[in-house]
Amino acid sequence: MFDSIGWGEVLIVLLAGLFILGPERLPGAAAWLGRSIRKVREFATGAREQLRNEMGPEFDELRKPLENLRELRNFDPKRMVTQHLFNDEPANGSKPNGYTPPPPMPSAQPPLAPGEKPPFDPDAT
């Protein structure tokens, strides 16, 4: 609930409430606010349970797209770009489009022995 509200904002609201309501009425207002929030949560929980009881297994099918939307809300493009740029291989070894790179080709020539000169190709120069 307070994901986007920081402690600074809460402090400002409390100070504003203190100045507007005064120290005598502030505890009563805070208690009323707490009771109201609790009632709203109970109503929401009751409605969700009633809907789940009436819909049965279709309720879970209805919640799947909502869960996907919740995952999109937590999408962080900066983290995804960083992961894509700096992590060469995903955990399963394939790219996001399904492409799996071929295994590396073995070297056709054996490595040179110590002191052996590399082959010279006059056409390559």
Order of alpha helices (4+ residues) and beta strands (2+ residues): alpha-alpha-alpha
